[in-house]
Amino acid sequence: LARDSEIARIHAEEELNVMIEGLDRSNEVIAKHLQEYEQAEAELTVRERIELINELVKYQDHHAKILKYQAQQSKPLSKKKQREFHMSVLRSHAGW
């Protein structure tokens, strides 16, 4: 009985060591990616940052239109409303 509990303890310690090593590797990877992100962020010019923000705003606007369209699918649109929606999507894509 004492031997079985000793074997179980040894296996538990080995499992914990493997888990700790895995977490250490994960932390190293996260730290590396964070460092790369911070370096890339520091290298962006103000103009590049503004361009990225503008692209994000366009994306969010486009996404909002998609969500609006999906919400409207539950009620049928008139032909005129369908045409207006599709034209607005085409116009937003033309600016990309």
Buried (B, 14 or more C-beta within 10 A) or exposed (E): EEEEEEEEEEEEEEEEEEEEEEEEEEEEEEEEEEEEEEEEEEEEEEEEEEEEEEEEEBEEEBEEBEEEBEEEEEEEEEEEEEEEBEEBBEEBEEEE
